[in-house]
Amino acid sequence: METVKGKPYFCNVKDRLEQFKYLDKDLSCEILIIGAGIDGAIANYFLSKKHNVVLVDKNKIGFGCTSCATALLEYQLDEFASDLKKELTQEQIVDVYKMGQDSIKKIEEFVKRHGNNCFFKKRPTFLYTNSVFEKNKIIKEFNFRKQNGFKCKLITSDNNPFPFEVKAGILCEDGGCEFNPYSFTKQMIENSSNANKIFENTIIEEIIQDKNKLVAITNFGYKIFCNKIIIATGFNWEVVKKDNLCDRFITYSIVTEPIKDFKYYKSCLVHDNKSPYHYLRTLPDGRLIFGGEDTVFNKNKAINYKLAQKKYIKLEKDLKKLFPEIKDKIKVSNSFCGLFGTTDNNLGIIGKSQIDNIFYFISCGSNGIINAMFGVDLLEDIFNNKENKLETIFSPLR
Ligand SMILES: Cc1cc2nc3c(=O)[nH]c(=O)nc-3n(C[C@H](O)[C@H](O)[C@H](O)COP(=O)(O)OP(=O)(O)OC[C@H]3O[C@@H](n4cnc5c(N)ncnc54)[C@H](O)[C@@H]3O)c2cc1C
């Protein structure tokens, strides 16, 4: 199933991963990870330190949805705490926000350790509305964060540092970070402890049980015997489950040519609260990325090219409205779209599947990457039968 369309920006770098060969023999291992997008790469990096891990991808590493993730990495979720209260307790929401902050620190530690080859940068985050009707909702969310010890500032029209209209917004000076998701995936792979056990162009077509082992069978008929399988296939989970695991949407993005002499407040990661919503970030060479306009994905209709073209035009118009002073300088260099998943509680699908020893590791929502950074610890705890308070809220069986 096609998960990406258009001209993704992020894998268009000079410094690409060297190609790994396809699997051409039977193998045994402790853990098999299926899928080497950013999620599979994160799981592989951490788990291969302690376990005998094999990682396979049916195509090129990092060329699935990872190639078009705009990588606004924030501790906040897509929905407000007040909306999440239907699904999560107040304590759980606070835990999840803290988990987001810890994930950002973990990314920072990785970059400190292995070098910043993925254009990592810490950034403030800004969630805002320009509608009077939504103002109170933002203020409520601000109060929730303040009461629970998260540092943030309420922005209104009186103290607005942005060039666009803001009725109310939450500015978190240390709320997020950004990177190139392809380059980060590459760095994760290059610094893993199992380089000789990573295979590209290797499709897992079937998983069967053989005595007390799981056996994954590739498109060339080779077998991987293992104790555990991690499904990190992104939104192509059909190898283990034919029906829906979460709702799937398509999100659309445009990238501009570099814009000279233009900056907005600290190159913040910006989200509006419209329906459909929009997101904005910068790139180191002065480009802007603007996206959103999500639509429901219909599996039978695949990604609709004509609809995508309309969405790119709409995004360009909206971006020009946001920054009228540079509207003549805004020229789109890349437009692309891809699948992402959403769940009722905004969290990823991480944990035990319906089949013994098969685990899902699928990031959902617009901060899925943040979930994945933290999700490996959750997986380890589940492997070790250690209690983890996040297990039930990330459980694929929830
Ligand atoms: C336009 C856009 C913007 C986004 N912005 C953000 C953002 O700002 N922040 C954020 O956190 N997230 C964002 N996301 C979501 C983010 O892209 C995903 O959470 C993330 O890329 C998922 O990574 P993944 O590794 O699970 O999936 P993928 O990158 O799709 O990787 C899955 C891999 O599995 C392989 N595979 C599938 N089936 C098999 C099989 N049977 N055998 C072997 N291999 C298989 C595929 O080839 C693929 O490489 C965005 C998504 C889109 C589309």
The ligand as a Gaussian input file, in Angstrom:
#p B3LYP/6-31G(d) Opt

LIG

0 1
 C        3.582000      14.941000       6.013000
 C        3.827000      14.311000       7.376000
 C        4.237000      15.097000       8.432000
 C        4.499000      14.508000       9.684000
 N        4.981000      15.293000      10.667000
 C        5.338000      14.747000      11.856000
 C        5.895000      15.549000      12.880000
 O        6.031000      16.755000      12.703000
 N        6.266000      14.950000      14.042000
 C        6.104000      13.604000      14.241000
 O        6.468000      13.089000      15.314000
 N        5.560000      12.827000      13.294000
 C        5.172000      13.367000      12.108000
 N        4.629000      12.584000      11.143000
 C        4.416000      11.181000      11.434000
 C        5.704000      10.418000      11.198000
 O        6.027000      10.494000       9.832000
 C        5.504000       8.988000      11.565000
 O        5.132000       8.904000      12.925000
 C        6.801000       8.225000      11.404000
 O        7.457000       8.508000      10.205000
 C        6.454000       6.776000      11.393000
 O        7.656000       6.104000      11.194000
 P        7.638000       4.573000      10.946000
 O        9.015000       4.121000      11.025000
 O        6.643000       3.932000      11.845000
 O        6.978000       4.427000       9.481000
 P        7.683000       4.399000       8.057000
 O        8.680000       5.466000       7.905000
 O        6.582000       4.336000       7.057000
 O        8.502000       3.040000       8.098000
 C        7.903000       1.780000       8.019000
 C        8.856000       0.895000       7.237000
 O        8.355000      -0.438000       7.264000
 C        8.680000      -1.046000       6.032000
 N        7.762000      -2.192000       5.870000
 C        6.416000      -2.175000       5.820000
 N        5.934000      -3.428000       5.676000
 C        7.003000      -4.259000       5.642000
 C        7.159000      -5.678000       5.499000
 N        6.103000      -6.497000       5.354000
 N        8.420000      -6.193000       5.478000
 C        9.503000      -5.384000       5.621000
 N        9.398000      -4.047000       5.762000
 C        8.181000      -3.488000       5.773000
 C        8.467000       0.084000       5.005000
 O        9.200000      -0.148000       3.828000
 C        8.946000       1.307000       5.771000
 O       10.290000       1.678000       5.475000
 C        4.303000      13.129000       9.885000
 C        3.856000      12.337000       8.829000
 C        3.619000      12.912000       7.586000
 C        3.153000      12.022000       6.473000

